[in-house]
Amino acid sequence: EADDVIATIAEQAADDGWEVLVVTGDRDAFQLIDGDVKVLYTRRGISDTIVADASYVEQRYGVRPARYPDYAALRGDTSDNLPGVPGVGEKTATKLLQAHGSLEGIYEALDDQTSKLRENLATARDQVFLNRELTVLRRDVEVDGAEPESLRPEPWDPAEVRKLFDALAFRTLWDRLSEVGGGAAGPAGEVVEVEVATETGADAIAELGTSSMGLEAVWAGSDLEGVMVGESDGVARFVPAESLDHLAGPLTDPQVGKVLHDAKPLIRALLDLDLDLRGLTFDTALAAYVINPAERAPDLSVLAARILGLEVEPPPADAGDDGAQATLDFDASGPDLEAAGRRVIAMARLEEPLREQIAARGGAELYRDIELPLVRVLAKMEHAGMGIDEAYLRGLGNDLRARLERCEQDIYEAAGGAFNVNSTLQLREVLYERLELPVLKKTPKGAPSTDATVLAKLVDAHPVVQLLLDYREMEKLRSTYVDGFLPLIGPDGRLHARFNQTAAATGRLSSEAPNLQNIPVRSEEGRTIRRAFVPRPGWRFIAADYSQIELRILAHMSGDAGLLEAFAGDADVHRATAARVFATPPEDVTSEMRRRAKVINFGLLYGMEAYGLAQRLEISREEAREHMDAYFARFPSVREFMNGIVAEARSTGYTTTLLGRRRYLPELMSTNFRDRQMGERMALNAPIQGSAADIIKKAMVELDARFETEGDPTTMLVQVHDELVFESPEERVPEAVEVIRAAMESVVDLAVPLRVDVATGANWADCKA
């Protein structure tokens, strides 16, 4: 095995006088440890490691490294499918070896053990010695060329490797290989020659950027050290942060075009310095996203190598803790400034070919009119942040902790004893062994499942189940939202979330630090979190939510007469659907009928099959199939649309939204049936969800422009799926509500009217009242 090869080479290297470090997550390697050999043990991946030497092994397991195979033989190893001695865990194994020295010593002294342990040891004797034989690593494997000197990395041709990796879509592997280095055949392409000058004089800086400029932020961690400015003369000029005021003229002039890669972090940082960057004409990261939204937005170095054959240094992996992608650690000695200068020049050269690719994919208007202006809108939202009542949040945390303690005691009482509620292993034992509840689902490893969907089905089986569900909901609120939000509150008393524009292939925005899009909205517990979000004194929140926008888009794109009729009359579309599916007058539709129709309506948007519908409605697959057949019989154009959109995606290789966003779906041509099924579901969903994302983005751009033009103080704060949250002075709220509703409802022309539900409140939860 590979471990035997490692052991052989490690011992040979140590004999040759090398200091050896074995990097592994396999504890069997502990037996290799001696004075010249240590193990870098990856306990939980590369983020949690420890350098293990002899003292670590003795302290952790109570045995010397050479005796680790004896210890593992007694305890067993589930990862290697080696059963241990029943009743012998870590402590007992250590105690036995400390008393008797080895497996042989233990078995020679069987009579000294208790009757149960003696019986278990005797019964497992053959297995124990087999365990040790399998655990002991061989150190005599015949490996040709295993001398340490011969194992140095050989030179490789980066240009050829890059071609191969690009062809195979090895994006992450290329990044990792680039970090390792070792390419001795020269760089992967042309190295950009750059002349870097540092400007600090007011007059010289003010003359920069007379018509256009490339900009690259230079960071020290998350602090902006300055900006690299590239112009047509090929010279890159660095302007330190303390001198940026002298650059305010061209930075804030919309007539001076700016080209950046991942512009939002710099725009946000400049806003914090009271500099409002305008005139963004091109963002290479955003362009790459529009060209292929399914690909993680590549760094500038990847684009430069792929499109131009230019060698440009990628930013350090740990630079820009604030989420910036295009960041470089500042080094006053010069190399990092040169790297930033090369990136600025690469941006300028990338603009034309990327524009051509966007145009070839029909995305020029989407990019120019929606995505590009949205960058500054999102930066302004991040800068504005959202007010939060810290005292309320801390009080809520204290209340949740007290309720969790009481709930925990109730769980112990219902379960017949205390246990670690957060331990899946112990919970599984309580539910399925102690309480003997039915096993409804198993994990991939064959263990009874304890996930939320299973517990929800077991609520009536035992009182402890509902208590567990309550506990989990409260614990999530406490850990994720209360304890998660408190450290993120800024000095201004506001949460400044980051909005990701290039994260979702459908075009949807996401947020992080914190994620404001996953706060529960339907439960009272979730609403308690939203009550912590408050406007500034004398202002109120305005929440504007598109009503059933995806179903309205489906009606428009499918042209189905039934759906068009329901929306044209502002009817309750779920009630109207139920009336058709169940052949019942609308006034006779029951709440259960409406619920089923709602699940069908939204399920179809995500390519739900009869099995999924049956699971959601908790009915048989046959009944679910009958519901779907009845639906398509009443809404025949919907089925035609769904079949047609998948067929077209197979033919063209992509889907298109109403505003021209393409999503490429190579999964549709996969030889794997599951992959093709997934591709079909994405083909059904992408045009609908993507169109909804495009519409709300367009509304955001238009509203921001209108507020600025009219000098309206109303501020856009948050986007959550189909909802926008604003903050407006109390006296301005009625007029702002009408402006917001009118803009959102008229942003595109559909065959059915767009409807926006608007609410105001003294906190975010009240806006949902």
N, C-alpha and C positions, 0 to 999 in steps of 0.2 A: 504494500500500500504506500501511498504518498508519505504517510507518517514514518514508515520505515526508511524511505529515502532521506527524509529530513534528519532522522536520527543518525543515519550513517554519515551524512555530510557534516552534521554538527560535531560528531565525535572526531571525525578526521580533521576538521578545521581546528578544534580545540587542541588536538595532538600536535598540530603544526604551529601552535602558539597564537591563534586568533582568539579574540573575545567574541563570543557567539550570542546572538539574540534571536530566539525562535519566536516568531509572531504567529499566534494561533489562539483559537477559542476552544481547543481540545485539551482538557486537563491531563490527558495521558502523557502529554509532553513534559509534565512536571518531573517525571522519572529521569529526564535528561539533565536536570540541573546539577551542576557542580561549580567549582570555583570559576571556571571560564565560560560556563554556559548558563544563561538566564532565559526566562520566558516572558515575553510581552503578552500577557493574557488578556484577551478581549472579552471582558465579562459580559457586556451587553452592546456589542458592536464597537466601532472605533471611537465612540464618544465616552466609553467607560472602560478604561484599561488600567492595568497595574503591572509593573515589572516584578515578576516573581523570582525570588532567589530561595536558597535553602531555608533561611529564617522564616520567609513567608509561608512555605509549605509546612514547616514544623509548627508554626503558630496557628495556621488555619486548620490543618488536618491532624496534627499531633504525631506525625511520622516524618522520618527523613525522606528526601526525594526518592532514594533508591527503593524504599518500601512502599511507594505510592501504588504500584500494581497490586500488592497484597491488600491494601486498603480498598482499592476500587473493586477487587474481586469479591470481597465480603459485602460491600455496600451495593454492588451491581451498578449498571450504567444503562439507563433507559434509552439514551441516544444511540447506543450500540446494540440495543436489544439484548443486553446481558442481565439476566435476573440475579438479584442478590440473595442473601440468606434471609428468609422470613424473620422479621423481628429484629434484624440487625440494621440500624441506621448509622449515621455518621458518628455519633457519640460512642455507640457500642463497638463499632469497628475500630475506632481509635483506642478505646480502652483495652480491647483484646490484644492489639498489636503492641501497645505499650507494656502490657503485662508479659507477653510471650514472644515478642520480637519478630515473628514471621508466621505464615500460614502453617508451616510444619510444626512450629512450637505450639500454636493454638491447638492443632489436632492431637499433638502428643499429650496435651493437658485437658482433654475433653472432660475427664472426670471431675475437674475443678469447677465446671460450670453448673449453673442451675439446670434442672431436669429439662425444662422447655428449651433453653438455649442449646443444651447438649444435643437434644433430639433434632432441632432445626439444623445445627451445624453438621451433624452426622448425615442427615438426609441430603443436604446440599453439597456434600464433599466433592463429588465428581464435577459438579457445575462450578464450584468455587475455584478449583485448580484449572479448569478449562478457561474460566474468566481471566485468571492471571496469565495463562499462556497467550490468550488473545490480546491482552492489554500490554504485555511487554513488547516494546518496540525493538525490532531487529536493527543491529548496527553493522551488519556485514553484507548488505546488499551490494551486488556488483553493479556499480554505476560508472559507465564510461565517462571520462572527463569530469569527474566530480571534484578534482582538486580546486580549492577555493580560488586560486589565481585564474583558473579557466572559466570561472562563472561570472566574470564581469560582463555587464551588458555590452553587446556588440553594436557597432554603428548601424543606424537605419536611416532610410531616406524619407524624411518627413513629407515631401511632396507626393511620393508614391503611396505612402501609408494614408495620407489624407484623402487621396482619390478613392482608395479602397473603402475607407471608413465612411466617406460621404455616400458612396454607392450602396453601402449596407446600412445606412442611417445610424451609424454608431456615434451619436452625438456625445453622449456622456463619456463613452470610452475615449473619445478623442481628447476631451477636456482632461481626463485623468492621465492619459499618456503624455499630453503636453506638460503637465505638472511634473511628471517623472523626468522628462527630458531624455537626453541620450542620443538624439539624432545628430550624427556626426557628418552627414553628407551635405550639410549646409541647411539653411532655413527652407521652409516650405514654399517660399516664393520670394519675390522681390522685397528687399528691405527698403522701407521709405526713408530717404535721407531728409532730415529735418534740421533746420536752424532755429534754436530756441533762444528768445531774448526775454528777460524779465523787465517789465515796465512798472515804474512807480511814480513817474512824473505826471502831474495832472494834465498837462498839455498833450503829451505823447499818447496817453491813454484815451483822451477825449477824441483824438483823431482816428482811433480804431473804428472799424465797422462803418465806413461811410455808405456802403450799399448792401453788403452781405457779410456774414461772418459764420464760421464754424465755432462751436463752443464745446468744451470738455471740462467738466468739474474735476477738480483735484482735491481729494479728501485726505484727512488724517483721521482714520476711523470713521466716525459719523460727523466730524466737524469739517466744514468747508474751508480749505486752505486758500483757495483762489480759483480762477478760471483761466483755462488756456484758450486763447483766441487765435483762430486761423483765418488768414485772408488770402486773396488771390496771388500775392507775391511769394507764396510758399513758405513764408516765415511764420512760425508760431510764437505768439507773445503771451507770456504768463503775467496775469494781473493778480497780485495777492489780495486776499479778502479785505484787508484794511484799506485798499486803494480802489475798491469796486465802485465807490461813490463817483469817482471820476469817469466811470464807464456808464453811468446812469443814462446819459443821453441816448447812445445807440442801443443799450439794452432795452429801454422802455419805448423806443421808437418802432411802431408797427411797420414802418416803411423800410426798415433795415431787416432783411431776411436772415433768419437763424437756422442753422442745420445742427442737430444734436443726435446723440444716440441715447435713448431712454431719457427724455428731457424732463420728465416730471420731478424727479428728486432735486435737480438743480433749480427749477422754477420755484419749487416749494422752499428751498433753502434761501433763495433770493427774496421771496416774500417775507421771510422771517427777518430780513435785513431792510425791509421797506422798499425793495426794488421789484417792480412788476414787469417781468420779462414779457415782451410782446413781439409779434412778428415771426412766430415759429412757422417756418415754411417746409421743414422736412425733419422727420425723426426716423432714423434708419431702423431702430428696434421695432417701432410701430409699423413701418413698412413691411418688414419681414413677417410680422404677425398677420397683417392683412393678406399678404401673399399666401401664407400657409398657416392658418390659425391653429392647426392641430399640433404644430411643432412648438416646443418650448422656445420662447423668444431667444434667439441666439445672440451671443455677445458679438460685439463689433469685430473682434479678432476672427471669429468663425465666418462672418459675412465677408470680410476683406479677403480671407484666404480662399473661400469658395467662389466668390464672384470675380475678384480682381487678381487673385494670385499674389496678394500682398501679405507680408509677414508683419503682424501687429501684435504687440503684447496684450494678453488678456489682463483684466484687473485682478488683483489678489482675491482669493476666495473669501477672505475674512474682512475685506474692506467694505466700508459703508454699512455699518450696522443698522442704519435707518431704512434699509431696503433698497438702496440705490444699486442698480446693476453696473452702470458705467462709472466705477470708482477706482481710484488709485491712491495708495498710501503716499503721502507727501514726503519727499526726501530732498532737502535743500541742496544736497550735493549734486543733483542734476539728472540722474538716470530716469527717475520717475517723471520729471518734466519732459524729457525727450520722448518717453513713452506716450505721455498725454499729447504731445505735439504730433506724433505719428498717427494717433487715433483721430485727431482733428482733420488731418490731411486725408486719411482714409474715408472719413465721413463725406467729405466733399466729392471724392471720386465715386462713392457708392450711390450718390443721389440719382444720377441719370439712369444707370442700369436698373435700379430698384423702381424708379418711376415707370420705366418701360414694362417691367414685370407686373406691376400693379395694373397698368392700363391693359395689358394683354389678358388679364383675368377679370376685366370689367369692374375693377374696384376703385377707379380714379375718383369718382364723386363721393363714394363712401369714405375714402381716405381723406379727401380734401375738405368735405363739408361736415363730417361727423367726427371721425376718429382724431384728426389732428387738432381741431379746436377744443375737443374734449380734454386734451392733456392739461391745458391751463385751467379748465373748469375744475378738474379733479384736484389739481394742486391747490387751488383756492379753497376747496372743501376741506382738504387736509389741514391747510393753514388755519381755517376758521375753527375746526374742531367742534365738539358738542359739549355743552355745559353739563356737569354732573354734580349731584348733591352728595358730597363725600360723607357728610354726617349721616344722611339717610342710609347710604350704602353700608357704612360700618355698623349702623344699628341693625340693618337687615342681616348682615353677617352674624352678629351676636345672636339674633333671634333664630336664625337657621341652625347655628351650632347647638343652641339649647333644644330646639325641636328634634334635631338629629339624635341627641343623647336620649331624649324621651322615646323616640321611635326605636332606637337601638334596644332599649330595655323592653319595649313591647315585643320586639322581634324575638328576643331571648325567651320571653315568657311564652310566646306562641310556639316557638320551636322546641321548647323543653330543655333549654340550656344555652349558655353563652358560646359564641364562636365569632370568628373574624368575618363580619358581614361583607367586607371588601375582598375576601379570598374566594376566588371561584372554586378552588378545590374543596374548601370547607363548606361552602354553600351547596355544592353538588352533593356532598356527603349528607348534609342535613336534609335536603329536599328529597333525595332519591333513595337514601339508605335509612336514615332515621325516621322520616315521615312517610316514606314509601309512596311518593307521588308518581303518577305515570310519566314515563319518558316519551315525550312527543317529538323530540328532535335530537340528533347527535351531532357533535362537532366533526370536522374532517378526520380527527384522530380517533373517533369512535366513542368519545365520552359524552354523557348526557349534557345537553345544552342548558345554560342558565341565562340566555340573552333575553332582552325585554319582550320580544314577540312571543317567546315561549311562556314567560311568566304571565303575560296578559291572558293567555289561554288557560292558565292554571288558577286564575283568580278565585274561582268558585270551589277549587279543590281543597284549599286550606286557608285559614285567616292570615297565615304568615306571608302569603304571596303578595297580597295588597300592601302590607306593611313594607315589604321589600321594594316594591315599585315606588311607594311614597318616599322611602329612604333614598333610593337612587335619584329621584327627581330633585329632592332637596340637596343632596350631595353635589349633583352637577351644578345646580344654581350657586351653591357656596363656592365650590372650587373653580368653576369656569368663569363665572361672572363676578361674584363679589371679590374673592381673593385674586382672580385674574385681572379685574379692572383696576383695583385700587393702586397697584404700582405704576399703572400707565397714565394716571391723572397728571397733567402737566402743571407747571407753576401757576398757570392762568386758571386752574380749576376746570380744565376741559380735557376731554379725550380726543386725541388727534389720530384717528384711524388712518391706515394707508389703503388706498383703493387701487386694485390691480386691473389694469386695462387689457393686459395681454395674457391672462391666465386661462380663460375658458375658450374652447374651440368654437362654441356657439356664439361668441361675442359678448356674453354676459360679463358684468363687472363682479368682482369679489372684493372683500375687505379683510384686513388683518391688523393685528396689534392695536385694538382688538377686532375680532370678527363680529361685526354688528348684524350680519345677515342670518345668524343662526340663533338669535335670541328667541325663545319660544313666544308665540303670540296668542295661541288659543287657550292656554291654561292660565289660571289666576297666578300660579307661581311665576310664570314667565312675565306676566304683566307687572308683578312686583319689581322686576328688574328694570322694566321700561320706565317705571315711576322715578327711578334715580336720575333719568335724563331730564334736565330742566333748561329753559331758555334763560338768557340774561335778564336782570331785573327790568320790568316794564315792557318786556317782549313776550310773545307767545309762539308756540310751535304751530306749524301748518303741515299736515300730512296729506299728501295727494296720491291716491292709489288707483291705477288703472283697473277697471272692473272687467274681469274675465277676458283680458286682452288676447290671450292665446286662442281661446275659442272664437273670438271675433275674427282673428286672423285666419283661422281655419275656415270660417264661413266665407270670408272674402276669397281665399285662395281656391277653395273647392267649388264655390258658386252654388252650393246646395240650397235648394229652394226652401226647405224646411228650416234650416238654420238662419237663412237670410230673413225669413218671415219672423222668426222668434226675436231676433235682434232688432229688426226694423221697428217692431212694435214695442220695444223696451220691455218685452215679457221676461219673466223669470225663465232663463234658458234651460235650467235643470228641470223645472216643472214642465216646460213645453216638451223637453226631450222625453220625460217620463210619460207624458200623455200620449206621445206617439208610440213609444216602445211598448207600453202596456195597453195601448188602444183604449184609453180612458179619458173622459173629459177633464180638462185642466182642473176644474173645481173639485174633482173626485180623487185627485192624486194625493196619496198619503205621504207622510214624511219618509217612510221607508222606501217607497217608490222613488221619491225625489233623491234620496241618498244614493240609491243604486244608479240612477241616471247620472248623478254627478260623478260617481266613480268611473262610469263608462266614458263620459265626456272627457275627463282629464286623462284616463288611462289610455285612450286612443292616441292622444298627443304623444305618448311615450312608447307607442308600439306594443301596448299590453296585449297579451294573448289570453285565451280562455282560462289557462291555468292561473295566470296572475290575477285575473279578475275574480276567479273562484276564491283565491287566497284572501284577497282584499274584502270580498263580500261575505266570506265564510259560508259559501254555498258549494254545491257539487260542480265539477267541471262541465257536466252535461247542461246544468241549469245556466251556468255562465255562458256556454256556447249558444244556448237559446236566446239569452239576452242580447248577445252580440249580433246574432243573425237577425233578430227583430230590429235592432238599431239600424243595421245597414239596409234592411228592407225599407225602413221609413226615411233614411237619409242616404239614398243610393249614390249621390254625387260624392259623398265623403269617401266611400269605398273606392270609387273610380280615381279620385284624387290621390289616395294613399297608394294604390297600385301603380298609378302613373308616375308618382314622384320617385318611387323605388326603381322603377324601370328606367326612368331618365337618368337617375344617379348611376345606375349600372352602365348606361351607355356613355355618359359624359365623364364619369368618375367623380362628380361633385354635386352638391345641392347648392341652391341660391336663395337668399332671402329676398324680401320685397325691395330692399334698398341696395341689393347687389353684392352682399357678402357671400363668398363661396366657402364651402367646407369640403375638402377633398376626403374621399372615403375609400382608400385602398382595401379596406376590410371586405368590401363587396365582391372583390375578385379573389378572396382567399380560398385556398383549397380546404380549409378547416370549416366545418359546418357551423360551429359555435361562433367563430369570427364573422362568418357571413351573416348569421342571425343578428349579431351585435351591429354590424354595418347597416342592416335593414332598419333596425330600431333607430339608429342615429340618423339615417336618411329621412325617416318619418318625422323625427323631432327637430332636426337642425333648422329647416326652413321656418317652422313655427316659432320655436324658442328664439332663434336668431333674429327673426323679424321683430319680435317683441323687444329684444335687447336693442336693436337698431332704433326702434321708435322712441324708447325712453331716453336713449343717448341723444337723439336729435332734439327731443324736448328739452333736455338739460342744456344743450348748446344754445338753443333759441331763447330759453328763459334767462340764462346768464347774460347773454348779449342784451336782452331787453332791460334787465335790471340795471346794467351798466349804462346803457344809453340814456335811460330816464332818470338816472341818479337814485334809483330805488334802493333803500337800505336792506330790503329783504334779502336774506342770505341762504343759499342752498347748502345744506349740511351733510346729508346722508342719502345714499341710494340703496334701497334694499329690494332686490328683485323688481317688482312692478310699482314700488312706492318711492316717492321723493319726500324728504322731510326738510322744511324750511324754518327759518327763524325771522320774525318780523315784529316791528314795534306795534304795540297794541292798537294804536290809533290807525295804523296802516293795514291791519289784518283784513277787514272786509274787502278793500280794493285789491290787495295782494291775492286773496282767494280767487277772485274773479279773473285776474290776470293769469294765474297758474292754471285754473281750469280751462280757460279759453285756449291757452297755448298748447296744453297737453292734448286737448280733444281735437285740435285742428292741425296737428303737426304732420299728419299724412291723410290722404283721402282713401277711405276704404268703402267697400260696397255696403258696409254696415257702420253705424255711428260708433265712434270711440266714446266711452263714458269714464269719467274720473270721479271717484268718491273723495271728497275733501272734508277733513275734520280739523278742528283747532283745539288746543289745550294748553294747560299750564305745565304739563309734562308729557312725555311721549306716550305713556299709557292712556292718558285722557284722550289723545287723538284717535284712539281706537274705539272710543265709547260709542 
